[in-house]
């Protein structure tokens, strides 16, 4: 079980994360303004009243690794039970840095779609090279499916082995890309993605501190991430003073995806946290490719958050609606087990799908 001393650390580092993020965000905002990396409103998909600085992801990235660096330097709590290895931290840092660099280039120079795709793919590959993996998938009907039956060592660095696990690597690569593009596509309303980062990080923290997970290191990473998202959310909540930008929206999905893997392969929990957005993205893909036969990369106003705005909700109400759904679905994952969890998960997916469908239908989705 988690000790009282750990709870003290969690509170201190959470509050420190909020503070550092709150201090760094205005600095990044001023830098973005000086570099003229700003988002211009168009009254079609962008409703802000004046040009707003981007690069918010840089503030979150910097705050996260500053606090994490302080933690590593002053405490061994991250390495408890070896759930968080040094190579994992290096992989997360390098993958996140790639996303932030790519986001900066896109925010500044408006990269083409295929150029944007390079950076998330590289980030996912770096995670695979760092050794973060899933060894098995639990069968809700009993037993597990092993993914590491075929495992190949490719090289060693300082006596640390690096492996290729084909089945697990394919799953992780697709999962990370999927979750990154979910948060990227969701970033259409001020504060929505950063708010979900806060909720998602907090839910994974709760999941990590209780049995059977009981991982202090994962819990610490999650609570730091939740804190830096909250510190940024204060400036990103409608009307936003700064936007996440391309790198920020991808980075938040990247960290949530990685945390879900490290926390014992709790992908289902993260799917529940982002259930409504994921179903919305799936619906939009079906709409664009099967019904309209149009490009997946063409921006439009068909997403659920836009439809809610069209129904008369304010941006703040839309954000709070999504955060409430994510919190409720995420908390439910803490109490669901095996077969019962599968049944409840299916029911939640049906409810989410019907919610998305009905709202889209009522807002003239097919027009």
SERO-4910 file (N, C-alpha, C, O; in steps of 0.05 Angstrom, whole numbers):
BEGIN
 pado doro    nc1    nc2    nc3   cac1   cac2   cac3    cc1    cc2    cc3    oc1    oc2    oc3
  Unk    A     17    -24      0      0      0      0     17     25      0     41     25      8
  Unk    A      6     47     -9     20     72     -9     23     83     19      3     84     34
  Unk    A     47     91     26     52    101     53     44    130     56     42    145     36
  Unk    A     39    139     81     32    167     87     53    186     76     47    208     67
  Unk    A     79    178     78    101    195     68     98    200     38    105    221     29
  Unk    A     89    180     24     85    183     -5     62    203    -11     65    220    -29
  Unk    A     41    202      5     19    221      2     29    249      5     21    267    -10
  Unk    A     47    253     24     59    280     28     74    289      3     71    312     -6
  Unk    A     90    271     -8    105    277    -33     85    283    -55     90    302    -71
  Unk    A     64    268    -58     45    273    -79     33    301    -78     31    315    -98
  Unk    A     25    309    -54     13    335    -50     33    357    -57     27    376    -71
  Unk    A     57    354    -46     78    375    -50     84    378    -80     86    400    -91
  Unk    A     88    355    -94     96    357   -122     73    365   -140     77    377   -161
  Unk    A     49    358   -132     26    368   -147     24    398   -145     21    412   -166
  Unk    A     25    409   -121     23    438   -118     47    452   -131     44    473   -143
  Unk    A     71    440   -130     94    452   -143     91    452   -173     99    471   -186
  Unk    A     78    431   -184     74    430   -212     55    451   -222     59    464   -242
  Unk    A     33    455   -206     14    476   -213     28    504   -212     24    520   -230
  Unk    A     44    508   -192     58    534   -189     78    539   -211     78    560   -224
  Unk    A     95    519   -217    115    523   -238    102    527   -265    111    544   -280
  Unk    A     82    511   -271     68    515   -296     55    542   -298     55    555   -319
  Unk    A     43    551   -276     31    577   -275     51    600   -279     44    621   -289
  Unk    A     76    596   -271     97    616   -274    109    616   -302    115    637   -314
  Unk    A    112    592   -313    125    589   -339    107    597   -362    116    608   -382
  Unk    A     81    591   -359     62    596   -381     62    625   -390     63    630   -415
  Unk    A     61    646   -373     62    673   -382     88    680   -397     88    696   -415
  Unk    A    110    667   -388    136    672   -401    135    662   -430    143    675   -449
  Unk    A    124    637   -433    122    626   -460    103    642   -477    107    646   -501
  Unk    A     82    652   -465     62    669   -479     77    694   -491     72    701   -514
  Unk    A     93    707   -475    107    731   -484    127    724   -507    131    739   -526
  Unk    A    140    701   -504    159    692   -525    144    688   -551    153    696   -573
  Unk    A    121    674   -550    105    669   -574     96    695   -587     95    698   -611
  Unk    A     89    715   -571     80    741   -581    103    755   -595    100    766   -617
  Unk    A    127    754   -583    151    766   -596    158    753   -622    167    766   -641
  Unk    A    155    726   -623    162    712   -647    139    712   -667    141    701   -689
  Unk    A    117    724   -660     93    725   -677     83    697   -684     74    692   -706
  Unk    A     84    679   -664     72    653   -668     45    654   -654     41    647   -631
  Unk    A     25    662   -670     -1    668   -659    -23    655   -677    -18    649   -700
  Unk    A    -46    652   -666    -69    641   -680    -89    663   -686    -98    677   -668
  Unk    A    -95    666   -712   -113    688   -721   -142    678   -722   -147    657   -734
  Unk    A   -161    691   -709   -189    682   -710   -200    684   -738   -193    702   -754
  Unk    A   -219    665   -745   -231    666   -772   -261    665   -770   -275    667   -791
  Unk    A   -273    663   -746   -301    663   -741   -315    639   -754   -340    638   -754
  Unk    A   -300    619   -763   -312    595   -774   -306    572   -755   -325    559   -745
  Unk    A   -280    567   -750   -272    546   -731   -257    558   -707   -252    544   -687
  Unk    A   -250    584   -709   -235    597   -688   -250    621   -678   -254    640   -693
  Unk    A   -259    619   -653   -278    639   -643   -266    660   -625   -280    678   -616
  Unk    A   -239    659   -620   -227    679   -603   -229    706   -617   -229    708   -641
  Unk    A   -230    727   -601   -235    754   -611   -211    768   -620   -213    788   -635
  Unk    A   -187    759   -613   -162    772   -621   -140    751   -625   -142    729   -614
  Unk    A   -119    758   -640    -97    739   -643    -87    729   -616    -82    745   -598
  Unk    A    -83    703   -614    -75    691   -589    -50    675   -592    -47    659   -612
  Unk    A    -31    678   -574     -5    663   -577     -9    633   -575    -26    623   -561
  Unk    A      8    619   -589      9    590   -589     33    581   -571     41    596   -552
  Unk    A     44    558   -575     67    547   -561     61    539   -532     80    535   -516
  Unk    A     35    537   -525     29    529   -497     40    502   -490     46    497   -466
  Unk    A     43    484   -509     55    458   -504     83    460   -493     92    443   -477
  Unk    A     98    481   -502    125    485   -491    125    491   -461    142    482   -447
  Unk    A    104    505   -452    102    511   -424     97    486   -408    109    481   -387
  Unk    A     79    469   -418     73    444   -404     96    425   -405    103    413   -384
  Unk    A    109    422   -427    133    405   -430    155    414   -411    166    398   -396
  Unk    A    161    440   -411    182    450   -394    176    446   -364    193    438   -349
  Unk    A    151    453   -356    143    450   -328    145    421   -319    154    415   -297
  Unk    A    135    403   -336    135    375   -329    163    364   -324    167    351   -304
  Unk    A    182    371   -341    208    360   -338    225    375   -318    244    364   -307
  Unk    A    218    400   -312    232    414   -290    225    401   -264    242    395   -247
  Unk    A    199    397   -259    190    384   -234    200    355   -233    209    346   -211
  Unk    A    199    341   -255    209    314   -255    239    313   -249    248    295   -235
  Unk    A    254    332   -260    283    333   -254    288    338   -225    306    326   -213
  Unk    A    273    356   -213    276    362   -184    270    337   -168    284    330   -149
  Unk    A    249    322   -176    242    298   -162    264    277   -164    271    264   -143
  Unk    A    274    273   -187    295    253   -191    320    260   -176    334    243   -164
  Unk    A    327    286   -175    351    294   -162    349    292   -132    369    285   -118
  Unk    A    325    296   -121    323    297    -92    310    272    -79    309    270    -55
  Unk    A    301    254    -95    287    231    -84    289    207   -102    293    209   -126
  Unk    A    288    183    -90    288    158   -105    260    147   -109    257    125   -119
  Unk    A    240    163   -102    213    152   -103    204    144   -131    189    125   -134
  Unk    A    214    157   -152    207    150   -179    216    122   -186    202    108   -202
  Unk    A    238    113   -175    249     87   -183    239     64   -165    248     42   -168
  Unk    A    219     70   -148    209     49   -130    200     25   -145    184     27   -164
  Unk    A    209      2   -137    202    -24   -149    210    -26   -178    201    -44   -192
  Unk    A    226     -7   -188    236     -8   -216    214     -7   -237    218    -16   -259
  Unk    A    191      4   -229    170      7   -249    177     29   -269    169     28   -293
  Unk    A    192     49   -260    201     71   -277    231     70   -279    245     77   -261
  Unk    A    241     60   -302    269     58   -306    280     84   -318    265     99   -331
  Unk    A    306     89   -314    318    114   -325    314    115   -356    309    137   -366
  Unk    A    315     93   -370    312     94   -399    284    102   -407    279    113   -428
  Unk    A    264     96   -389    237    105   -394    235    136   -394    223    148   -412
  Unk    A    248    148   -374    247    177   -372    261    190   -396    251    210   -407
  Unk    A    283    178   -404    298    188   -427    280    187   -452    279    206   -468
  Unk    A    267    164   -455    249    160   -478    226    180   -478    219    191   -499
  Unk    A    214    184   -455    191    203   -453    201    231   -460    187    246   -473
  Unk    A    224    238   -449    235    265   -454    241    269   -484    232    290   -495
  Unk    A    255    251   -496    262    254   -524    237    253   -542    235    269   -561
  Unk    A    218    235   -536    194    235   -552    178    260   -550    168    271   -569
  Unk    A    176    270   -525    162    296   -521    176    319   -534    163    337   -545
  Unk    A    203    319   -533    218    340   -546    214    341   -576    211    362   -588
  Unk    A    213    317   -588    207    315   -617    180    328   -624    177    343   -643
  Unk    A    160    322   -607    133    334   -612    133    364   -608    120    378   -624
  Unk    A    147    374   -589    148    403   -584    162    417   -607    154    438   -616
  Unk    A    184    405   -616    199    417   -639    181    417   -664    179    437   -678
  Unk    A    168    394   -669    150    392   -692    127    412   -690    119    424   -710
  Unk    A    116    415   -666     95    433   -662    103    462   -666     88    478   -678
  Unk    A    127    469   -657    138    496   -662    140    502   -692    132    523   -701
  Unk    A    151    482   -707    154    486   -735    127    489   -749    124    505   -767
  Unk    A    107    473   -740     81    475   -753     67    501   -745     54    513   -763
  Unk    A     68    509   -720     56    534   -712     68    558   -726     55    578   -732
  Unk    A     94    556   -732    109    578   -745    106    578   -775    102    599   -787
  Unk    A    108    554   -787    111    552   -816     88    538   -830     87    535   -854
  Unk    A     68    528   -814     45    514   -825     53    491   -843     50    492   -868
  Unk    A     63    470   -831     73    447   -846     50    432   -860     27    435   -853
  Unk    A     57    417   -881     38    401   -895     31    377   -877     45    371   -858
  Unk    A      8    364   -884     -1    342   -866     19    320   -864     24    310   -841
  Unk    A     32    312   -886     51    290   -884     76    298   -868     89    281   -855
  Unk    A     82    323   -868    105    333   -852     98    333   -822    114    326   -805
  Unk    A     73    340   -816     64    339   -788     65    311   -777     71    307   -753
  Unk    A     58    291   -793     57    263   -785     84    252   -777     85    233   -761
  Unk    A    105    263   -787    132    253   -781    138    253   -751    149    234   -740
  Unk    A    131    275   -738    138    278   -710    124    259   -691    137    248   -673
  Unk    A     97    256   -693     85    235   -676     95    207   -681     98    192   -662
  Unk    A    101    201   -706    112    174   -712    140    171   -699    145    150   -687
  Unk    A    156    191   -700    183    190   -687    180    187   -657    195    172   -645
  Unk    A    161    202   -645    158    201   -616    149    173   -608    159    163   -588
  Unk    A    131    161   -623    122    134   -616    145    114   -619    147     95   -603
  Unk    A    161    117   -640    184     99   -644    204    101   -621    216     82   -613
  Unk    A    208    126   -612    227    130   -590    217    116   -564    233    104   -550
  Unk    A    191    116   -560    180    102   -536    185     72   -539    192     59   -520
  Unk    A    182     61   -563    188     33   -567    217     27   -562    224      6   -550
  Unk    A    235     44   -571    264     40   -567    272     42   -538    291     30   -530
  Unk    A    256     57   -522    263     61   -494    255     36   -478    263     34   -454
  Unk    A    241     18   -489    234     -7   -475    207     -6   -461    200    -26   -447
  Unk    A    192     15   -464    165     16   -452    147     -3   -468    143      2   -492
  Unk    A    136    -23   -455    122    -43   -470     98    -54   -455     95    -48   -431
  Unk    A     83    -71   -468     61    -86   -457     67   -116   -461     69   -125   -484
  Unk    A     70   -131   -439     77   -159   -442     53   -177   -446     56   -199   -458
  Unk    A     30   -168   -437      6   -186   -441    -19   -169   -441    -19   -146   -431
  Unk    A    -41   -181   -451    -67   -168   -450    -85   -187   -434    -87   -211   -439
  Unk    A    -99   -176   -414   -117   -192   -398   -142   -199   -413   -154   -183   -426
  Unk    A   -149   -225   -411   -174   -235   -423   -196   -232   -403   -195   -245   -382
  Unk    A   -216   -216   -408   -238   -212   -388   -252   -238   -380   -264   -239   -359
  Unk    A   -251   -258   -398   -264   -284   -392   -245   -302   -376   -253   -325   -370
  Unk    A   -221   -293   -371   -202   -310   -356   -176   -313   -371   -176   -318   -395
  Unk    A   -154   -312   -356   -128   -316   -368   -117   -291   -382   -129   -269   -380
  Unk    A    -94   -294   -395    -82   -271   -409    -72   -280   -436    -68   -303   -441
  Unk    A    -68   -260   -454    -56   -264   -480    -27   -253   -478    -24   -229   -474
  Unk    A     -7   -270   -481     20   -262   -479     28   -249   -506     23   -259   -527
  Unk    A     41   -225   -504     51   -211   -527     81   -214   -530     92   -207   -550
  Unk    A     94   -224   -509    123   -225   -509    134   -253   -513    157   -259   -506
  Unk    A    118   -271   -525    129   -297   -532    151   -296   -552    170   -312   -552
  Unk    A    150   -276   -570    171   -271   -589    184   -245   -582    173   -223   -586
  Unk    A    208   -246   -571    222   -223   -561    252   -224   -570    265   -245   -565
  Unk    A    261   -203   -582    288   -203   -594    304   -180   -583    296   -157   -585
  Unk    A    328   -186   -571    346   -164   -562    360   -153   -586    372   -167   -602
  Unk    A    360   -126   -589    373   -113   -612    400   -101   -604    418   -100   -621
  Unk    A    402    -90   -580    429    -80   -571    428    -75   -541    406    -77   -529
  Unk    A    451    -70   -529    453    -63   -501    467    -36   -498    486    -30   -513
  Unk    A    458    -21   -478    471      5   -472    475      6   -442    456      6   -426
  Unk    A    501      7   -434    508      6   -405    496    -18   -392    485    -16   -370
  Unk    A    498    -40   -405    487    -66   -396    456    -66   -394    445    -85   -382
  Unk    A    443    -46   -405    414    -46   -406    405    -57   -433    411    -46   -453
  Unk    A    390    -79   -433    381    -91   -459    358    -76   -471    340    -65   -457
  Unk    A    357    -75   -498    335    -63   -513    324    -85   -531    339    -98   -546
  Unk    A    297    -88   -530    285   -110   -544    266   -101   -566    256    -78   -565
  Unk    A    260   -118   -584    238   -116   -603    217   -137   -596    224   -161   -595
  Unk    A    193   -129   -590    171   -148   -585    149   -142   -605    132   -124   -600
  Unk    A    149   -155   -628    133   -147   -651    103   -141   -645     93   -120   -652
  Unk    A     90   -160   -632     61   -156   -627     56   -132   -609     39   -115   -614
  Unk    A     72   -130   -587     69   -108   -568     76    -82   -581     63    -62   -577
  Unk    A     98    -82   -597    107    -57   -610     86    -46   -629     82    -22   -630
  Unk    A     74    -63   -645     53    -54   -663     29    -42   -648     19    -21   -655
  Unk    A     21    -56   -626     -1    -46   -610      5    -19   -598    -11     -1   -599
  Unk    A     29    -16   -587     37      9   -574     39     31   -594     29     54   -589
  Unk    A     51     26   -617     54     47   -638     26     57   -646     22     81   -648
  Unk    A      8     39   -652    -19     47   -661    -34     61   -638    -48     81   -643
  Unk    A    -31     51   -614    -44     64   -591    -34     93   -587    -51    111   -584
  Unk    A     -8     97   -587      3    124   -583     -6    143   -605    -13    166   -600
  Unk    A     -5    134   -630    -14    151   -652    -43    158   -649    -52    180   -653
  Unk    A    -59    137   -642    -88    142   -639    -95    162   -618   -112    179   -622
  Unk    A    -82    159   -595    -88    177   -572    -77    205   -578    -90    225   -569
  Unk    A    -54    207   -591    -43    234   -598    -62    248   -617    -67    272   -614
  Unk    A    -72    234   -637    -89    248   -656   -117    253   -645   -131    270   -655
  Unk    A   -125    238   -625   -150    244   -612   -149    271   -598   -167    287   -601
  Unk    A   -127    275   -582   -125    301   -569   -119    323   -589   -127    346   -584
  Unk    A   -105    317   -610   -100    338   -631   -126    347   -643   -131    371   -646
  Unk    A   -143    328   -651   -168    335   -664   -188    347   -645   -207    362   -653
  Unk    A   -185    341   -619   -203    352   -599   -197    381   -592   -214    394   -580
  Unk    A   -174    391   -599   -165    417   -591   -179    439   -608   -166    453   -623
  Unk    A   -205    441   -604   -221    461   -619   -235    481   -602   -246    500   -612
  Unk    A   -234    476   -576   -247    495   -557   -226    501   -535   -213    483   -525
  Unk    A   -224    526   -527   -205    534   -507   -208    517   -482   -230    513   -471
  Unk    A   -185    507   -472   -184    493   -446   -193    464   -447   -191    450   -427
  Unk    A   -203    454   -470   -214    427   -471   -192    406   -467   -195    388   -450
  Unk    A   -171    407   -483   -150    386   -481   -134    389   -456   -128    369   -443
  Unk    A   -127    413   -448   -111    416   -423   -128    407   -399   -117    396   -380
  Unk    A   -154    412   -400   -171    403   -378   -173    373   -377   -172    361   -355
  Unk    A   -174    360   -400   -174    331   -401   -147    319   -393   -146    298   -381
  Unk    A   -126    334   -398   -100    325   -388    -99    325   -358    -88    306   -346
  Unk    A   -110    346   -346   -112    347   -317   -128    324   -305   -120    310   -287
  Unk    A   -152    319   -317   -170    298   -307   -157    271   -312   -156    253   -294
  Unk    A   -146    267   -336   -134    241   -343   -111    234   -326   -108    212   -316
  Unk    A    -93    254   -321    -70    249   -304    -79    242   -275    -66    225   -263
  Unk    A    -99    256   -266   -109    251   -238   -121    223   -236   -117    210   -215
  Unk    A   -136    214   -256   -148    188   -255   -127    166   -255   -128    147   -240
  Unk    A   -107    170   -272    -85    150   -273    -69    150   -247    -59    129   -239
  Unk    A    -67    174   -235    -54    175   -208    -69    158   -188    -57    142   -173
  Unk    A    -96    161   -187   -112    146   -169   -110    116   -175   -108     99   -156
  Unk    A   -110    109   -200   -107     81   -208    -81     70   -199    -79     46   -191
  Unk    A    -60     86   -199    -33     76   -193    -27     73   -164    -10     57   -156
  Unk    A    -42     87   -146    -36     86   -118    -51     63   -103    -45     58    -80
  Unk    A    -70     51   -117    -86     30   -104    -79      3   -116    -71      1   -139
  Unk    A    -83    -19   -100    -79    -46   -111    -99    -50   -134   -121    -38   -134
  Unk    A    -93    -68   -153    -68    -84   -154    -44    -69   -167    -23    -81   -169
  Unk    A    -48    -44   -177    -26    -31   -190     -5    -23   -170     18    -33   -172
  Unk    A    -12     -5   -151      6      2   -129     34     10   -138     54     -1   -129
  Unk    A     36     29   -157     61     38   -168     66     67   -160     53     85   -171
  Unk    A     84     72   -142     90     98   -132    102    116   -155     95    139   -158
  Unk    A    120    104   -170    133    119   -192    113    129   -212    114    152   -220
  Unk    A     96    111   -222     76    118   -241     57    139   -230     49    158   -244
  Unk    A     49    136   -205     31    155   -192     44    183   -191     31    203   -195
  Unk    A     70    184   -186     84    210   -184     85    223   -211     80    247   -214
  Unk    A     91    208   -232     91    219   -259     63    230   -266     61    252   -277
  Unk    A     43    215   -259     15    223   -266      7    248   -251     -6    265   -263
  Unk    A     14    250   -225      5    273   -210     20    298   -218      9    320   -217
  Unk    A     45    295   -226     60    318   -236     48    328   -263     44    352   -267
  Unk    A     42    309   -280     29    316   -306      2    329   -301     -4    350   -314
  Unk    A    -13    319   -283    -39    331   -277    -36    359   -267    -51    377   -274
  Unk    A    -16    364   -250    -11    390   -239     -2    410   -259    -12    433   -259
  Unk    A     16    403   -278     25    422   -298      2    429   -317      0    451   -327
  Unk    A    -15    409   -322    -39    414   -339    -58    434   -326    -69    451   -339
  Unk    A    -62    431   -300    -79    449   -285    -68    477   -285    -82    497   -288
  Unk    A    -41    479   -281    -29    506   -281    -32    520   -308    -36    544   -309
  Unk    A    -30    505   -329    -34    516   -356    -64    522   -361    -71    541   -374
  Unk    A    -81    504   -351   -110    506   -355   -121    533   -346   -139    544   -357
  Unk    A   -109    544   -325   -117    570   -314   -115    591   -335   -132    609   -336
  Unk    A    -95    590   -353    -91    610   -374   -105    601   -400   -109    618   -418
  Unk    A   -112    576   -402   -124    565   -427   -154    563   -426   -167    559   -446
  Unk    A   -166    566   -401   -195    565   -398   -208    588   -413   -197    611   -411
  Unk    A   -231    584   -426   -243    605   -442   -249    630   -425   -259    628   -403
  Unk    A   -243    654   -436   -228    659   -461   -198    656   -457   -186    667   -438
  Unk    A   -186    640   -473   -158    632   -469   -139    655   -474   -143    671   -492
  Unk    A   -118    656   -458    -97    676   -462    -73    664   -478    -56    679   -488
  Unk    A    -73    637   -480    -53    623   -495    -64    596   -504    -80    584   -489
  Unk    A    -56    587   -528    -65    561   -538    -43    540   -536    -19    547   -534
  Unk    A    -51    515   -536    -32    493   -535    -14    492   -559      9    487   -557
  Unk    A    -26    498   -583    -11    494   -608     -9    465   -615    -18    448   -600
  Unk    A      2    460   -639      4    433   -649     19    414   -630     10    392   -624
  Unk    A     43    423   -621     59    407   -604     46    401   -577     48    379   -567
  Unk    A     32    420   -566     19    416   -540     -4    396   -541     -6    379   -524
  Unk    A    -21    398   -562    -43    379   -564    -33    351   -568    -45    332   -557
  Unk    A    -12    347   -583      0    321   -587     14    311   -562     12    288   -554
  Unk    A     28    329   -548     44    321   -524     25    311   -502     32    292   -488
  Unk    A      2    324   -498    -16    315   -477    -26    287   -483    -28    270   -465
  Unk    A    -33    281   -508    -42    254   -515    -19    234   -512    -23    212   -503
  Unk    A      5    243   -519     29    226   -517     34    217   -488     38    194   -483
  Unk    A     33    236   -470     38    230   -442     16    212   -430     21    193   -416
  Unk    A     -9    218   -437    -31    201   -427    -28    173   -438    -33    153   -423
  Unk    A    -20    170   -463    -17    144   -475      6    129   -462      3    105   -456
  Unk    A     28    142   -457     51    129   -444     45    121   -415     52     99   -407
  Unk    A     32    139   -400     25    133   -373      7    109   -371      9     92   -353
  Unk    A    -12    107   -390    -30     84   -389    -16     57   -393    -24     37   -383
  Unk    A      6     58   -409     22     34   -413     39     27   -389     39      4   -380
  Unk    A     52     47   -378     69     43   -354     53     33   -330     63     18   -314
  Unk    A     28     43   -328     11     35   -305      0      7   -308    -23      2   -300
  Unk    A     15    -11   -320      6    -38   -323    -12    -43   -346    -30    -60   -345
  Unk    A     -8    -28   -368    -25    -32   -391    -54    -24   -387    -72    -39   -396
  Unk    A    -59     -2   -374    -86      7   -368    -97     23   -391   -107     46   -387
  Unk    A    -96     12   -415   -106     26   -438   -136     30   -436   -146     51   -444
  Unk    A   -151     10   -426   -180     12   -425   -188     36   -407   -208     49   -413
  Unk    A   -173     41   -386   -179     64   -369   -177     90   -384   -194    107   -381
  Unk    A   -156     93   -399   -152    117   -415   -173    120   -436   -181    142   -443
  Unk    A   -181     97   -448   -203     98   -468   -228    108   -455   -243    123   -467
  Unk    A   -233    100   -430   -257    110   -416   -255    140   -410   -274    155   -412
  Unk    A   -231    149   -402   -227    177   -396   -232    194   -421   -245    215   -419
  Unk    A   -222    185   -443   -225    199   -468   -247    187   -486   -247    190   -510
  Unk    A   -266    173   -473   -286    158   -488   -302    175   -507   -306    168   -530
  Unk    A   -313    197   -497   -330    214   -513   -314    226   -537   -324    225   -559
  Unk    A   -291    237   -532   -275    247   -555   -267    225   -575   -268    230   -599
  Unk    A   -260    201   -565   -252    179   -583   -276    171   -600   -272    167   -624
  Unk    A   -300    169   -589   -323    162   -604   -329    184   -625   -338    178   -647
  Unk    A   -325    209   -617   -330    231   -636   -311    229   -659   -319    233   -682
  Unk    A   -285    223   -654   -265    220   -675   -272    197   -694   -270    200   -718
  Unk    A   -280    174   -682   -288    151   -698   -312    158   -716   -313    151   -739
  Unk    A   -331    173   -705   -355    181   -720   -347    200   -743   -357    197   -765
  Unk    A   -329    218   -737   -321    237   -758   -306    222   -781   -310    229   -804
  Unk    A   -289    203   -774   -275    187   -794   -295    172   -812   -293    172   -836
  Unk    A   -315    160   -799   -336    146   -815   -351    166   -832   -356    160   -856
  Unk    A   -357    189   -821   -372    209   -836   -356    218   -861   -367    220   -883
  Unk    A   -331    225   -856   -315    236   -878   -309    215   -900   -311    221   -923
  Unk    A   -300    191   -891   -291    172   -911   -313    155   -923   -311    149   -947
  Unk    A   -333    147   -908   -353    129   -918   -377    144   -929   -388    137   -950
  Unk    A   -387    164   -914   -411    178   -922   -405    200   -942   -417    200   -964
  Unk    A   -386    218   -935   -380    240   -953   -358    234   -973   -356    247   -994
  Unk    A   -342    213   -967   -319    206   -984   -301    230   -989   -293    236  -1012
  Unk    A   -295    244   -967   -278    268   -969   -252    262   -954   -248    240   -944
  Unk    A   -234    282   -954   -208    278   -942   -210    278   -911   -225    294   -900
  Unk    A   -194    261   -899   -193    260   -870   -180    285   -858   -184    292   -835
  Unk    A   -163    298   -874   -147    320   -864   -160    347   -868   -149    368   -860
  Unk    A   -183    348   -881   -197    373   -887   -211    383   -862   -229    369   -851
  Unk    A   -204    407   -851   -218    417   -827   -247    422   -832   -255    430   -854
  Unk    A   -264    418   -812   -292    424   -814   -303    430   -786   -288    430   -766
  Unk    A   -329    433   -785   -343    439   -759   -361    416   -751   -382    421   -739
  Unk    A   -354    392   -758   -371    369   -753   -365    356   -726   -380    338   -717
  Unk    A   -344    364   -712   -337    352   -686   -359    359   -665   -373    379   -667
  Unk    A   -360    341   -645   -381    344   -625   -379    371   -610   -400    383   -605
  Unk    A   -355    380   -605   -353    405   -590   -363    429   -606   -374    448   -595
  Unk    A   -360    428   -633   -371    449   -650   -402    447   -650   -416    468   -650
  Unk    A   -412    423   -651   -441    419   -652   -454    429   -626   -476    440   -626
  Unk    A   -440    424   -603   -451    434   -578   -451    465   -577   -469    477   -567
  Unk    A   -430    477   -589   -430    506   -591   -453    516   -608   -466    536   -602
  Unk    A   -458    501   -630   -480    509   -648   -507    506   -634   -526    520   -641
  Unk    A   -509    488   -615   -534    485   -600   -538    506   -579   -559    507   -565
  Unk    A   -518    524   -576   -522    546   -558   -505    545   -532   -507    564   -516
  Unk    A   -490    524   -528   -473    522   -505   -450    541   -508   -440    546   -530
  Unk    A   -441    552   -486   -417    570   -486   -392    552   -486   -394    529   -479
  Unk    A   -369    563   -494   -345    547   -493   -339    536   -465   -330    513   -463
  Unk    A   -344    551   -444   -340    541   -417   -358    517   -411   -349    498   -398
  Unk    A   -383    519   -420   -402    497   -415   -393    472   -430   -396    449   -420
  Unk    A   -383    475   -455   -374    452   -470   -350    439   -456   -349    414   -454
  Unk    A   -331    455   -447   -308    444   -433   -317    429   -408   -307    407   -403
  Unk    A   -335    440   -392   -343    428   -367   -359    402   -373   -357    383   -358
  Unk    A   -374    402   -395   -389    377   -402   -369    354   -408   -373    332   -399
  Unk    A   -349    360   -424   -329    340   -431   -314    330   -406   -309    306   -402
  Unk    A   -306    349   -389   -291    342   -365   -307    325   -346   -297    307   -333
  Unk    A   -333    332   -344   -351    316   -327   -353    287   -337   -351    269   -321
  Unk    A   -357    284   -363   -360    258   -375   -334    242   -370   -334    218   -363
  Unk    A   -311    255   -375   -285    241   -372   -280    233   -344   -270    211   -338
  Unk    A   -288    250   -325   -283    243   -297   -301    220   -288   -292    201   -275
  Unk    A   -327    220   -296   -345    199   -288   -337    172   -300   -336    152   -286
  Unk    A   -331    172   -326   -322    148   -340   -296    138   -329   -292    114   -325
  Unk    A   -277    156   -323   -251    149   -313   -253    137   -285   -241    116   -279
  Unk    A   -269    149   -267   -272    139   -240   -285    112   -241   -278     94   -224
  Unk    A   -303    107   -259   -316     81   -260   -296     59   -265   -300     36   -256
  Unk    A   -275     65   -280   -255     45   -286   -240     35   -261   -228     14   -261
  Unk    A   -240     52   -240   -226     44   -216   -240     21   -201   -228      8   -184
  Unk    A   -266     18   -207   -282     -1   -191   -291    -25   -208   -305    -42   -197
  Unk    A   -284    -26   -233   -293    -48   -250   -272    -69   -253   -248    -63   -256
  Unk    A   -280    -94   -253   -262   -117   -255   -269   -135   -278   -293   -139   -284
  Unk    A   -250   -147   -290   -251   -169   -309   -277   -169   -326   -282   -150   -341
  Unk    A   -293   -191   -323   -316   -194   -340   -336   -171   -337   -348   -161   -356
  Unk    A   -341   -164   -312   -359   -142   -306   -349   -116   -318   -365    -99   -328
  Unk    A   -323   -112   -318   -312    -88   -331   -317    -87   -361   -322    -66   -372
  Unk    A   -314   -111   -373   -320   -113   -402   -348   -105   -408   -354    -90   -427
  Unk    A   -367   -116   -393   -396   -110   -398   -401    -81   -394   -415    -68   -410
  Unk    A   -391    -70   -372   -395    -41   -366   -382    -24   -388   -393     -3   -395
  Unk    A   -359    -33   -397   -345    -18   -418   -361    -17   -444   -363      4   -456
  Unk    A   -373    -40   -451   -389    -41   -475   -414    -23   -472   -421     -8   -490
  Unk    A   -426    -24   -448   -449     -7   -443   -442     23   -445   -457     39   -457
  Unk    A   -419     30   -433   -410     58   -435   -405     67   -464   -411     89   -471
  Unk    A   -393     49   -479   -388     55   -507   -414     60   -522   -416     78   -539
  Unk    A   -434     43   -517   -460     46   -530   -472     73   -522   -483     88   -539
  Unk    A   -471     79   -496   -482    105   -487   -468    128   -500   -481    147   -508
  Unk    A   -441    127   -501   -426    149   -513   -432    151   -543   -435    173   -553
  Unk    A   -434    128   -556   -440    129   -585   -467    141   -590   -471    158   -608
  Unk    A   -487    133   -574   -514    144   -577   -515    174   -572   -529    190   -585
  Unk    A   -499    182   -551   -498    211   -545   -487    227   -568   -498    247   -576
  Unk    A   -464    217   -579   -452    231   -602   -471    231   -625   -474    252   -638
  Unk    A   -484    209   -631   -502    207   -654   -526    225   -652   -532    240   -670
  Unk    A   -539    225   -628   -563    241   -624   -556    271   -626   -571    286   -639
  Unk    A   -534    279   -614   -527    307   -614   -520    316   -643   -529    337   -652
  Unk    A   -505    299   -657   -499    305   -685   -524    307   -702   -527    325   -718
  Unk    A   -543    288   -697   -567    287   -713   -584    312   -708   -595    324   -727
  Unk    A   -586    320   -683   -603    343   -676   -590    369   -685   -604    389   -687
  Unk    A   -565    369   -691   -552    394   -700   -547    392   -730   -527    404   -740
  Unk    A   -564    378   -744   -563    377   -773   -535    366   -783   -522    378   -799
  Unk    A   -528    344   -771   -501    332   -778   -498    326   -807   -476    328   -818
  Unk    A   -520    319   -820   -518    310   -848   -520    333   -868   -519    329   -892
  Unk    A   -523    357   -858   -524    380   -877   -496    388   -886   -493    407   -901
***
